[in-house]
Amino acid sequence: MDYSQFLYMREELSLIVVLLVLLLADLFMSPDAHKQTGTPVLNTVLPVTLMTLHTLINLIPGQTADAFGGMYHYVPMHTIVKSVLNIGTLIVFLMAHEWMKREDTAFKQGEFYVLTVSTLFGMYLMISAGHFLMFFIGLETASIPMAALIAFDKYRHHSAEAGAKYILTALFSSALLLFGLSMIYGSTGTLYFDELPGRIEGNPLQIMAFVFFFTGMAFKLSLVPFHLWTADVYEGAPSAVTAYLSVVSKGAAAFVLMTMLIKVFAPMTDDWQTVLYWVTIVTITIANLFAIRQQNLKRLMAFSSVSQAGYIMLGVIGGTAQGMTALVYYVLVYAVANLSVFAVITIIALRSHKFTLEEYAGLYRTNPKIALLMTLSLFSLAGIPPFAGFFSKFFIFMSAFNAGFHLPVFIALVNTVVSLYYYLLIVKAMYITPSDNPVPTFRSDAFTRWALALCVIGIVGLGIASIVYQTIDKFAFGI
C-alpha cells in the first residue's frame, strides 16, 4: 500500500489530531475540573487554540489528487470550502463559551467539542468523496453526532424533543438517499463519481434515482417542502448548536449538492435544473412568508435560514463556475452574519431565559453596542449595502441571471424586500419599542467578544476585500 496517499488527506488527518487531543484531554481531566464553571483549559481555550492552528495550517491549497482507488478526491477548491467551515466552527466555539459555563453544561463541555469536531470530520469526507460510499459514510458521520448536539440539554424538554425529531428526519432522509444510490448502482454498475457521467442516460430508473437522492439532500438543506422539521429543531436545540447547524452544516451540504449535480448528474442537467427552478422559487417565498408571522426569534431565524438556502440554490441552478464562486462566497458571508445574530440571541437568552421578540424591546437603551451589532448583522442578512451581504446577494443573483434564470432572480429580489420587513421588526423592537423591563446592562465575556469581533470584521471586511472573492473564483469549478 502506498502510504503517501494519506498526505492528500492532510486536512482530515489534522482534524483527527484535534479530535484525539480533545478526547484525551476530556478523558484525563480530573472530576473536579469537569465541575468548574470558570475557564478550565478544555473550556474553550484548548478547542479554540487547536481549531485556529488547524485552520491556519490548512489554509494553503494543495495539488489535485485522487487517493485510495478514487474513493477520495481532492482539488484546491475543497481547501477553500473546508476553511469556511473551520472559521464557522471556530466562531461557534467562541460564542458557546458563556453557555458552556452554566452549571448544567460545564461538566460535559468536552463532549460538546468532541461531537462538534466529529460532525465537521464527516463534512470533510462528504466534500472530498470520490465515491458514493465515501459520501454516505461522511453524511452519517456528520448526522449522528449532530443529533447528540441538538439534544445536548437533554434534561430540557425542548432540546430532547428536538433531538428526537432530528434523528427521525435524518433517518428518513438518509433512507431515501440510500435508496436513490442503490438505484444508481443498479442502473450504472458503479458508484464512482468519475465514471457515472458516462453511464447516466436519463432513463426512467435513473430519473427516479435522482429524485430520491435530491429529496434526501433537500431534507439536509431544509428546502421547501422538506423543511417542516427545521423550526422545531432550531427552537429546541441549544443556540450555539442551532448556529452551527444553520451555517456549517448547511454550507457543506450546499457545496456537496452542487458538486454532485454538475459532476455526477451532468447528463441530466435539464431535469435537475427544472426541479431546482421551482424548488428555489417556492423555498424563498414560503420561508419568508412564514418568518413574518414569528414572535420567537429562533423560529424566525429558522425560516430565515430556509430562505437563505433558497438564495444559495440560485448559485447551484446555473451549474457554472460563476455560480460555484458565488455559492462559496455567499456561504462565508452568511456564516459570519448569521453566527453574529445567534451569538446575540445566546447572550440575551442566558440573561432573560426567553427567545421572544419582546425581550429585545429597549435593548438599545441598556446595551447599545449589542443592539448596533445585531442591526449590522440583520442588515447584512437582508443584503443592504455597504455590508458584505449585499455583495454576496449581488454575486449569486448575477450568477443565476447570467445563466438565463431570470424569473427566480426576480422572485428572489422581491423576497429580499419581504425579508427586510421581518428583520426590521427586530430592529424596531431594539430601538423604538418601549419596555418597562428591558434586558439589564451587561458585559459579555472575552470569548463572546472575540466571536462578535470576528463576525463584525467579516460583515464589513468581506464586502471591501475583493481578494476573497477573487481567491474563491480562482479555484472555482476545479472539482
C-alpha positions as CSV (number, residue, x, y, z in Angstrom):
1,M,0.0,0.0,0.0
2,D,1.2,3.5,-0.9
3,Y,1.1,5.3,2.4
4,S,1.9,8.6,0.7
5,Q,-1.8,8.7,-0.3
6,F,-2.5,9.8,3.3
7,L,-0.7,13.1,2.6
8,Y,-3.6,14.0,0.3
9,M,-5.8,13.8,3.4
10,R,-3.8,16.2,5.4
11,E,-6.9,18.3,6.3
12,E,-8.7,15.2,7.6
13,L,-5.7,13.9,9.4
14,S,-5.1,17.3,11.0
15,L,-8.7,17.3,12.2
16,I,-8.4,13.8,13.6
17,V,-5.4,15.0,15.7
18,V,-7.6,17.8,17.0
19,L,-10.3,15.3,17.8
20,L,-8.0,12.9,19.6
21,V,-6.4,15.7,21.7
22,L,-9.8,16.9,22.8
23,L,-10.9,13.4,23.6
24,L,-7.8,12.6,25.6
25,A,-8.0,15.9,27.4
26,D,-11.6,15.2,28.4
27,L,-10.7,11.6,29.5
28,F,-7.8,12.6,31.7
29,M,-9.4,15.7,33.1
30,S,-10.0,15.4,36.9
31,P,-13.6,15.1,38.1
32,D,-13.2,18.5,39.9
33,A,-12.2,20.2,36.7
34,H,-15.3,18.8,35.0
35,K,-17.4,20.6,37.5
36,Q,-15.8,24.0,37.1
37,T,-17.9,26.8,35.8
38,G,-15.0,29.2,35.3
39,T,-12.4,28.7,32.5
40,P,-10.7,25.4,32.7
41,V,-8.3,24.5,29.9
42,L,-10.8,22.4,28.0
43,N,-13.5,25.0,28.2
44,T,-12.8,27.0,25.0
45,V,-9.1,27.7,25.4
46,L,-7.9,24.3,24.1
47,P,-10.5,23.8,21.4
48,V,-10.2,27.4,20.1
49,T,-6.4,27.1,20.0
50,L,-6.5,23.7,18.2
51,M,-9.1,24.9,15.7
52,T,-7.1,28.0,15.0
53,L,-3.9,26.1,14.4
54,H,-5.8,23.5,12.2
55,T,-7.3,26.3,10.1
56,L,-4.0,28.2,9.6
57,I,-2.1,25.0,8.8
58,N,-4.5,24.0,6.1
59,L,-5.2,27.4,4.5
60,I,-2.9,26.8,1.5
61,P,-4.5,24.6,-1.1
62,G,-2.6,21.6,-2.4
63,Q,-2.5,19.8,-5.8
64,T,-5.4,18.0,-7.4
65,A,-5.1,14.3,-6.5
66,D,-7.0,11.0,-6.2
67,A,-6.4,8.5,-3.4
68,F,-7.4,5.1,-2.3
69,G,-8.6,3.9,-5.8
70,G,-10.6,7.0,-6.4
71,M,-12.6,6.9,-3.1
72,Y,-11.0,10.2,-2.1
73,H,-10.8,13.1,-4.5
74,Y,-9.0,16.4,-3.6
75,V,-9.0,19.7,-5.5
76,P,-7.8,23.1,-4.3
77,M,-11.5,24.3,-4.0
78,H,-12.0,21.8,-1.2
79,T,-9.5,23.6,0.9
80,I,-11.4,26.9,0.4
81,V,-14.7,25.3,1.4
82,K,-13.2,23.5,4.4
83,S,-11.6,26.7,5.6
84,V,-15.0,28.4,5.5
85,L,-16.4,25.6,7.7
86,N,-13.4,25.9,10.0
87,I,-14.0,29.6,10.5
88,G,-17.7,28.9,11.3
89,T,-16.8,26.2,13.8
90,L,-14.2,28.4,15.4
91,I,-16.7,31.2,15.9
92,V,-19.2,28.7,17.3
93,F,-16.6,27.5,19.9
94,L,-16.0,31.1,21.0
95,M,-19.7,32.1,21.2
96,A,-20.5,28.8,23.1
97,H,-18.2,29.6,26.0
98,E,-20.6,31.6,28.1
99,W,-23.3,28.9,27.6
100,M,-20.8,26.1,28.5
101,K,-20.0,27.8,31.8
102,R,-23.5,27.0,33.1
103,E,-23.7,24.5,35.9
104,D,-25.8,22.0,33.9
105,T,-23.3,22.0,31.0
106,A,-19.9,22.7,32.4
107,F,-19.4,19.0,33.4
108,K,-19.8,17.9,29.8
109,Q,-18.0,20.6,27.9
110,G,-15.6,18.0,26.4
111,E,-18.5,16.1,24.8
112,F,-19.6,19.3,23.1
113,Y,-16.3,19.9,21.4
114,V,-15.7,16.3,20.5
115,L,-19.1,15.9,19.0
116,T,-18.8,19.2,17.0
117,V,-15.4,18.2,15.6
118,S,-16.8,14.8,14.7
119,T,-19.6,16.3,12.6
120,L,-17.0,18.5,10.9
121,F,-14.9,15.5,10.0
122,G,-18.0,13.9,8.4
123,M,-18.5,17.0,6.3
124,Y,-14.8,16.9,5.2
125,L,-15.4,13.3,3.9
126,M,-18.6,14.4,2.1
127,I,-16.7,17.3,0.4
128,S,-13.7,15.2,-0.8
129,A,-15.6,12.0,-1.6
130,G,-14.9,10.4,-5.0
131,H,-17.4,7.6,-4.5
132,F,-20.9,7.4,-3.2
133,L,-19.9,5.0,-0.4
134,M,-17.4,7.6,1.0
135,F,-20.0,10.3,0.6
136,F,-22.6,8.3,2.6
137,I,-20.1,7.5,5.4
138,G,-19.3,11.2,5.7
139,L,-23.0,12.1,5.7
140,E,-23.8,9.7,8.6
141,T,-20.6,10.7,10.4
142,A,-21.9,14.3,10.3
143,S,-25.5,13.5,11.1
144,I,-25.2,11.1,14.1
145,P,-23.1,13.4,16.4
146,M,-25.3,16.3,15.3
147,A,-28.4,14.6,16.8
148,A,-26.5,14.3,20.1
149,L,-25.6,18.0,19.9
150,I,-29.2,19.0,19.3
151,A,-30.3,17.0,22.4
152,F,-27.3,18.3,24.4
153,D,-29.5,19.9,27.0
154,K,-31.3,16.5,27.4
155,Y,-32.9,17.5,30.7
156,R,-34.7,20.4,29.0
157,H,-37.9,19.1,27.3
158,H,-37.5,21.1,24.1
159,S,-33.9,20.0,23.5
160,A,-34.7,16.3,23.9
161,E,-37.7,16.7,21.7
162,A,-35.7,18.5,19.0
163,G,-33.1,15.7,19.1
164,A,-35.7,13.1,18.6
165,K,-37.3,15.0,15.7
166,Y,-33.8,15.4,14.1
167,I,-33.0,11.7,14.4
168,L,-36.3,10.7,12.8
169,T,-35.8,13.2,10.0
170,A,-32.2,12.2,9.4
171,L,-33.1,8.6,9.3
172,F,-35.9,9.2,6.8
173,S,-33.8,11.4,4.6
174,S,-30.8,9.0,4.7
175,A,-33.1,6.1,3.8
176,L,-34.4,8.0,0.8
177,L,-30.9,9.0,-0.3
178,L,-29.6,5.5,0.1
179,F,-32.5,4.1,-1.9
180,G,-31.6,6.5,-4.7
181,L,-28.0,5.4,-4.6
182,S,-29.0,1.8,-4.8
183,M,-31.0,2.7,-8.0
184,I,-27.9,4.5,-9.4
185,Y,-25.7,1.4,-8.8
186,G,-28.3,-0.9,-10.2
187,S,-28.7,1.1,-13.5
188,T,-25.0,2.0,-14.0
189,G,-22.9,-0.7,-12.2
190,T,-20.7,1.9,-10.5
191,L,-20.7,4.5,-7.7
192,Y,-17.5,6.3,-8.7
193,F,-18.2,9.9,-9.5
194,D,-15.7,10.0,-12.4
195,E,-17.4,7.0,-14.1
196,L,-21.1,7.9,-13.6
197,P,-21.4,10.7,-16.1
198,G,-20.6,8.3,-18.9
199,R,-23.2,5.8,-17.8
200,I,-26.1,8.0,-16.9
201,E,-28.5,8.2,-19.8
202,G,-31.5,9.8,-18.2
203,N,-33.7,6.7,-18.3
204,P,-36.8,6.5,-16.0
205,L,-34.9,4.4,-13.4
206,Q,-32.1,7.0,-13.2
207,I,-34.6,9.9,-13.1
208,M,-36.3,8.1,-10.1
209,A,-32.8,7.6,-8.5
210,F,-32.1,11.3,-8.9
211,V,-35.5,12.2,-7.3
212,F,-34.7,10.1,-4.2
213,F,-31.1,11.4,-4.0
214,F,-32.3,15.0,-4.3
215,T,-35.1,14.5,-1.8
216,G,-32.6,13.3,0.8
217,M,-30.3,16.2,0.2
218,A,-33.2,18.7,0.3
219,F,-34.1,17.5,3.8
220,K,-30.5,18.2,4.9
221,L,-30.7,21.7,3.3
222,S,-34.2,22.4,4.6
223,L,-35.6,23.2,1.1
224,V,-39.4,23.5,0.8
225,P,-41.3,21.2,1.1
226,F,-38.8,19.2,3.1
227,H,-38.3,22.0,5.7
228,L,-41.0,21.1,8.2
229,W,-38.6,19.8,10.9
230,T,-36.4,23.0,10.8
231,A,-38.3,25.4,13.1
232,D,-38.9,22.9,15.8
233,V,-35.3,21.6,15.8
234,Y,-33.8,25.1,15.7
235,E,-36.0,26.3,18.5
236,G,-35.3,23.3,20.8
237,A,-31.6,22.9,20.2
238,P,-29.1,25.0,22.3
239,S,-28.5,28.3,20.5
240,A,-24.8,27.5,19.8
241,V,-25.8,24.2,18.2
242,T,-28.6,25.9,16.2
243,A,-26.0,28.4,14.9
244,Y,-23.7,25.5,13.9
245,L,-26.5,23.6,12.2
246,S,-27.7,26.6,10.2
247,V,-24.3,27.7,9.0
248,V,-21.7,25.0,8.9
249,S,-23.9,22.0,8.1
250,K,-25.9,23.9,5.5
251,G,-22.8,25.3,3.8
252,A,-21.3,21.8,3.5
253,A,-24.5,20.3,2.1
254,A,-24.9,23.1,-0.4
255,F,-21.4,22.7,-1.8
256,V,-21.7,18.9,-2.0
257,L,-25.1,19.1,-3.7
258,M,-23.7,21.4,-6.4
259,T,-20.7,19.1,-6.9
260,M,-22.9,16.1,-7.4
261,L,-25.2,17.9,-9.8
262,I,-22.6,19.3,-12.1
263,K,-20.2,16.3,-11.9
264,V,-22.3,13.2,-11.5
265,F,-25.7,14.2,-12.9
266,A,-24.3,16.4,-15.7
267,P,-26.2,14.3,-18.4
268,M,-29.4,15.1,-16.6
269,T,-28.8,18.9,-16.4
270,D,-32.1,19.8,-18.0
271,D,-34.0,17.6,-15.5
272,W,-32.3,18.9,-12.3
273,Q,-32.4,22.5,-13.4
274,T,-36.2,22.2,-13.9
275,V,-36.6,20.8,-10.4
276,L,-34.3,23.4,-8.8
277,Y,-36.0,26.2,-10.7
278,W,-39.3,25.6,-8.9
279,V,-37.8,24.5,-5.6
280,T,-35.8,27.7,-5.4
281,I,-38.8,29.9,-6.0
282,V,-41.1,28.1,-3.6
283,T,-38.4,27.8,-0.8
284,I,-37.6,31.5,-0.8
285,T,-41.2,32.6,-0.9
286,I,-42.8,30.2,1.6
287,A,-40.0,30.6,4.1
288,N,-40.2,34.4,4.1
289,L,-44.0,34.3,4.5
290,F,-43.7,32.0,7.5
291,A,-40.9,34.1,9.0
292,I,-43.1,37.2,9.0
293,R,-45.5,35.6,11.5
294,Q,-42.9,34.5,14.1
295,Q,-42.5,36.1,17.5
296,N,-39.9,33.6,18.7
297,L,-36.5,34.7,17.4
298,K,-35.1,31.2,17.0
299,R,-38.1,30.2,14.9
300,L,-37.8,33.4,12.9
301,M,-34.2,32.7,12.2
302,A,-35.1,29.1,11.3
303,F,-37.3,30.3,8.5
304,S,-34.7,32.9,7.6
305,S,-32.3,30.0,7.3
306,V,-34.7,28.2,5.0
307,S,-35.0,31.2,2.7
308,Q,-31.2,31.7,2.7
309,A,-31.0,28.1,1.5
310,G,-33.2,29.1,-1.4
311,Y,-30.9,32.0,-2.2
312,I,-27.9,29.6,-2.1
313,M,-29.7,27.4,-4.7
314,L,-29.5,30.3,-7.1
315,G,-25.8,29.7,-7.3
316,V,-26.4,26.0,-7.9
317,I,-29.1,26.2,-10.5
318,G,-26.9,27.5,-13.3
319,G,-24.2,24.9,-12.8
320,T,-21.5,27.4,-13.8
321,A,-18.1,28.4,-12.4
322,Q,-19.6,31.8,-11.5
323,G,-22.3,30.1,-9.6
324,M,-19.8,27.9,-7.7
325,T,-17.8,31.1,-6.7
326,A,-20.9,32.9,-5.7
327,L,-22.1,30.0,-3.6
328,V,-19.0,29.6,-1.6
329,Y,-18.7,33.4,-1.1
330,Y,-22.3,33.6,-0.1
331,V,-21.9,30.8,2.5
332,L,-18.9,32.6,4.0
333,V,-20.7,36.0,4.3
334,Y,-23.9,34.3,5.5
335,A,-21.9,32.4,8.1
336,V,-20.5,35.5,9.8
337,A,-23.7,37.4,9.8
338,N,-25.9,34.5,11.0
339,L,-23.4,33.5,13.7
340,S,-23.4,37.1,14.9
341,V,-27.2,37.1,15.3
342,F,-27.1,33.8,17.1
343,A,-24.3,35.0,19.4
344,V,-26.5,37.9,20.4
345,I,-29.5,35.5,20.9
346,T,-27.4,33.3,23.1
347,I,-26.2,36.0,25.4
348,I,-29.6,37.6,25.7
349,A,-31.3,34.2,26.4
350,L,-28.7,33.4,29.1
351,R,-29.9,36.5,31.0
352,S,-33.7,36.5,30.2
353,H,-34.2,32.8,29.5
354,K,-36.5,33.7,26.7
355,F,-36.3,34.0,22.9
356,T,-39.3,36.1,22.2
357,L,-39.2,39.4,20.2
358,E,-40.4,41.4,23.2
359,E,-37.2,40.6,25.1
360,Y,-35.4,42.8,22.7
361,A,-37.6,45.9,23.4
362,G,-35.5,48.7,24.6
363,L,-32.2,46.8,24.1
364,Y,-30.6,49.9,22.6
365,R,-31.1,51.9,25.7
366,T,-29.4,49.4,28.0
367,N,-26.9,47.7,25.7
368,P,-26.3,50.0,22.7
369,K,-23.3,48.1,21.4
370,I,-25.1,44.8,21.3
371,A,-28.1,46.4,19.6
372,L,-25.9,48.0,17.0
373,L,-24.1,44.7,16.3
374,M,-27.4,42.9,15.9
375,T,-28.5,45.6,13.5
376,L,-25.4,45.3,11.3
377,S,-25.8,41.5,11.2
378,L,-29.5,41.7,10.2
379,F,-28.8,44.3,7.5
380,S,-26.1,42.0,6.1
381,L,-28.5,39.1,6.0
382,A,-31.0,41.3,4.3
383,G,-28.5,42.4,1.7
384,I,-28.3,46.1,2.5
385,P,-25.2,47.9,1.2
386,P,-22.4,48.6,2.1
387,F,-22.3,45.3,4.1
388,A,-20.9,42.1,2.8
389,G,-24.4,40.6,2.5
390,F,-25.2,43.0,-0.3
391,F,-22.2,41.9,-2.4
392,S,-22.9,38.2,-1.7
393,K,-26.5,38.5,-2.9
394,F,-25.4,40.5,-5.9
395,F,-23.0,37.9,-7.0
396,I,-25.3,35.0,-6.5
397,F,-28.2,36.8,-8.3
398,M,-25.9,37.6,-11.2
399,S,-24.7,34.0,-11.5
400,A,-28.3,32.8,-11.9
401,F,-29.3,35.8,-14.2
402,N,-26.3,35.2,-16.5
403,A,-27.3,31.5,-16.7
404,G,-30.7,32.6,-18.0
405,F,-32.8,32.0,-14.9
406,H,-34.5,35.4,-14.8
407,L,-37.7,34.6,-13.0
408,P,-36.1,33.0,-9.9
409,V,-33.8,36.1,-9.6
410,F,-36.8,38.4,-9.8
411,I,-38.7,36.4,-7.2
412,A,-35.6,36.5,-5.0
413,L,-35.3,40.3,-5.3
414,V,-39.0,40.7,-4.3
415,N,-38.4,38.3,-1.3
416,T,-35.3,40.3,-0.3
417,V,-37.7,43.2,0.4
418,V,-40.0,40.9,2.3
419,S,-37.1,39.6,4.5
420,L,-36.1,43.1,5.2
421,Y,-39.5,43.6,6.8
422,Y,-39.1,40.9,9.4
423,Y,-35.5,41.8,10.1
424,L,-36.6,45.4,10.7
425,L,-39.2,44.2,13.2
426,I,-36.2,43.1,15.4
427,V,-34.5,46.5,14.8
428,K,-37.8,48.3,15.7
429,A,-38.1,46.4,18.9
430,M,-34.5,47.2,19.9
431,Y,-34.6,51.0,19.1
432,I,-38.2,52.1,19.2
433,T,-40.5,49.8,21.2
434,P,-40.7,50.8,24.8
435,S,-40.2,48.3,27.6
436,D,-40.8,48.5,31.3
437,N,-38.4,45.6,31.9
438,P,-35.6,45.7,29.3
439,V,-32.6,43.4,29.5
440,P,-30.3,45.0,32.1
441,T,-26.9,46.3,31.1
442,F,-24.3,43.6,31.0
443,R,-20.8,42.8,29.7
444,S,-20.3,39.6,27.8
445,D,-17.2,37.6,28.4
446,A,-13.9,37.8,26.4
447,F,-14.6,34.8,24.2
448,T,-18.0,36.1,23.2
449,R,-16.5,39.5,22.4
450,W,-13.9,37.8,20.2
451,A,-16.6,35.9,18.4
452,L,-18.6,39.1,17.8
453,A,-15.4,40.9,16.7
454,L,-14.6,38.3,14.1
455,C,-18.2,38.5,12.8
456,V,-18.1,42.3,12.5
457,I,-14.8,42.0,10.6
458,G,-16.4,39.6,8.2
459,I,-19.6,41.6,7.8
460,V,-17.7,44.8,7.0
461,G,-14.5,43.5,5.5
462,L,-15.6,40.7,3.2
463,G,-17.5,43.3,1.1
464,I,-14.5,45.5,0.8
465,A,-11.8,42.9,0.4
466,S,-12.3,41.8,-3.2
467,I,-9.3,39.4,-2.9
468,V,-11.5,36.9,-1.0
469,Y,-14.0,36.6,-3.9
470,Q,-11.1,36.5,-6.4
471,T,-9.3,33.7,-4.5
472,I,-12.5,31.7,-4.5
473,D,-13.1,32.4,-8.2
474,K,-9.5,31.2,-9.0
475,F,-10.3,27.7,-7.8
476,A,-14.0,27.5,-8.9
477,F,-15.1,24.6,-10.9
478,G,-11.9,22.6,-10.2
479,I,-13.9,19.8,-8.8
